[in-house]
Amino acid sequence: MLDDYVADLQSQFAWAPPWVFSLILIAIALGVAQTLYGGVVRLVRQRLRAPDSFWRPLLIRTRGPVRLALCLGAVSWAIGAAPFPAREASFVQHGLLIAFIILVGWGAMTALDIGSALYLNRYRVDVADNLLARKHLTQVRILRRAMATLVVLLTAAFALMTIPGVRQLGVSLLAAGGAAGIIVGLALQPVLSNLLAGVQIALTQPIRIDDAVLVEGEWGNVEEIGSTYVVIRIWDLRRLIVPLRYFLEKPFQNWTRESAELLGSVMLYVDYSTPIDALRDKVKAILDTAAEWDGKTWAVQVTDLTERTMTVRILASAANSGSAFDLRCRLREDLVAWLQEAHPRALPRQRVEVEAEAASAPRPRPRQKRVQ
């Protein structure tokens, strides 16, 4: 039917040069493609009313690629039907095919972004108990990067496979195998191992986004999990870059693996004359007025004795690592101030100083016997 229409149209423009008829045919094909796109978009919009659905944002964000893809298909058909030389027509159609494959990859990347964003909209990270949200955020980000890498590789592979020379070269390399494959494998070993480590971390999740970790003696939060590395924001705003394989091969501390709650400990080294009961009451009074304490756990215990001092350990729970750090600092400051004011002799002292004070104190004079 289309062939008959093209033949009738060509007979009507028999007076014109071939290139004029080709341009007219391309213009008609582009007009039909744009009209078809507009009709399909209106029909789909009427059926997609939900603003949070997947297809509506996909339709909006892929308007350019879809319209361009329809135009490429229409131009390719028009060139095949127009009186173009076979060689030039084949060359142009091949270029249009490569462009169409790239547009399909572009649409796949857009669909991947929209799907990831819609999935993560169901979880909030800016709340106190965000363990489940950080779990899904980590999985989606890592898997999205892996899928994006796969889409790019497949798009490039399909585009290159349309070129006969490149396709034959690939077949020859696969048939030859051997040295080329070994050299490429050795060169890409660090990259591939980190990519596989990223997928494994996404599934097993030894770390998550915003986890509080202790790595190489540095404490900080996981700020970003890339395809091959992890960015840790250290407490003083430095960034520690660690390969993904590190978290599968070496031990590290994760302070928020199951929950963000932590027990903060404060160690006091005091004299044996320190009243423990009074110290315990003071700790409880400080915790009752501290906003950082979550009200769950606290304890004051003598954990060690030396020849000079007692070691008193104070435990207090907090909702997260930041609150635990602030609570520990507050306990140290308030307790030291209280000991200096109320019990100055409870601070650690050298025994030689006590003996010196005793030696310098006035002694009573011995009573002399009366001689009868």
Residue pairs with C-beta under 8 A, 6 or more apart in sequence:
2 81
3 81
6 25
6 81
9 21
9 24
9 25
9 28
10 21
10 83
13 20
13 21
13 24
16 24
18 82
18 83
18 84
21 82
21 83
22 78
22 79
22 82
22 83
22 84
25 78
25 81
25 82
26 74
26 75
26 78
26 79
26 82
28 78
29 74
29 75
29 77
29 78
30 71
30 74
30 75
32 74
33 67
33 70
33 71
33 73
33 74
34 67
34 70
34 71
36 70
37 66
37 67
37 70
41 59
41 63
44 55
44 59
45 56
45 59
48 55
48 56
48 59
50 56
52 118
52 121
54 114
54 115
54 118
57 114
57 118
58 110
58 111
58 114
61 110
61 114
62 106
62 107
62 110
62 111
65 103
65 106
65 107
65 110
66 107
68 103
69 100
69 103
69 104
69 107
72 96
72 99
72 100
72 103
73 96
73 100
75 96
76 92
76 93
76 96
76 97
76 100
79 89
79 92
79 93
79 96
80 89
80 93
82 89
84 92
94 162
94 163
97 162
98 159
98 162
101 155
101 158
101 159
101 162
102 155
102 159
104 155
105 151
105 152
105 154
105 155
108 151
108 155
109 148
109 151
109 152
112 144
112 147
112 148
112 151
113 144
116 140
116 141
116 144
119 136
119 140
120 136
120 137
120 140
123 130
123 132
123 133
123 136
123 137
124 130
124 133
125 133
125 134
125 137
125 209
125 210
127 133
128 260
128 319
128 320
129 259
129 260
130 210
130 260
131 208
131 256
131 258
131 259
131 260
134 208
134 209
134 210
134 211
135 205
135 208
137 208
137 209
138 201
138 202
138 205
138 207
138 208
138 209
138 225
139 202
139 203
139 205
141 209
141 225
142 198
142 199
142 201
142 202
142 225
143 199
143 202
145 198
145 226
145 227
146 195
146 198
146 199
146 202
146 227
149 195
149 227
160 166
160 167
160 170
161 167
161 170
173 180
173 181
190 228
191 228
193 245
194 227
194 228
194 229
194 243
194 244
194 245
195 227
195 228
197 243
197 244
197 245
197 247
197 248
198 225
198 226
198 227
198 228
198 244
200 248
201 207
201 225
201 244
201 247
201 248
206 247
206 248
206 254
206 257
207 213
207 222
207 225
207 230
207 247
207 254
208 222
208 256
209 222
209 223
209 224
209 225
210 221
210 222
210 223
210 256
211 221
211 222
211 254
211 255
211 256
211 257
212 219
212 220
212 221
212 254
212 255
212 256
212 260
212 320
212 321
213 219
213 220
213 221
213 222
213 232
213 252
213 253
213 254
213 255
214 252
214 253
214 255
215 232
215 240
215 242
215 246
215 252
215 253
216 240
216 242
218 232
218 234
218 240
219 234
219 235
220 232
220 233
220 234
220 235
220 240
221 232
221 233
222 230
222 231
222 232
222 233
223 231
223 232
223 233
223 239
224 230
224 231
225 231
225 244
226 244
228 243
228 244
229 241
229 242
229 243
229 244
230 241
230 242
230 243
230 244
230 246
230 247
231 239
231 240
231 241
232 239
232 240
232 241
232 242
233 239
234 240
246 252
255 262
255 321
256 320
256 321
260 319
260 320
260 321
261 294
261 296
261 317
261 318
261 319
261 320
262 317
262 318
262 320
262 321
262 324
263 297
263 315
263 316
263 317
263 324
264 315
264 316
264 317
264 318
264 324
264 325
264 327
264 328
264 331
265 313
265 314
265 315
265 328
266 313
266 314
266 316
266 328
266 331
266 332
266 335
267 311
267 312
267 313
267 314
268 279
268 311
268 312
268 313
268 314
268 335
269 309
269 310
269 311
269 312
269 348
270 279
270 309
270 310
270 312
270 339
270 346
270 347
270 348
271 309
271 310
271 345
271 346
271 347
271 348
271 349
272 309
272 310
273 343
273 345
273 346
274 310
274 312
274 339
274 343
274 346
275 343
275 346
276 300
276 302
276 312
278 342
278 343
279 300
279 312
279 335
280 300
282 334
282 335
282 338
283 298
283 300
283 314
283 316
283 331
283 335
284 298
286 330
286 331
286 334
286 335
287 293
287 298
287 316
287 331
290 327
290 330
292 318
292 323
292 324
292 326
292 327
292 330
293 316
293 317
293 318
293 327
294 317
294 318
294 319
294 323
296 317
297 315
297 316
297 317
298 314
298 315
298 316
298 317
299 313
299 314
299 315
300 312
300 313
300 314
300 315
301 312
301 313
301 315
302 310
302 311
302 312
302 313
303 311
303 312
303 313
304 310
304 311
305 311
308 348
308 350
308 351
309 348
314 331
314 335
316 324
316 327
316 328
316 331
317 324
318 324
318 326
318 327
339 346
339 347
340 347
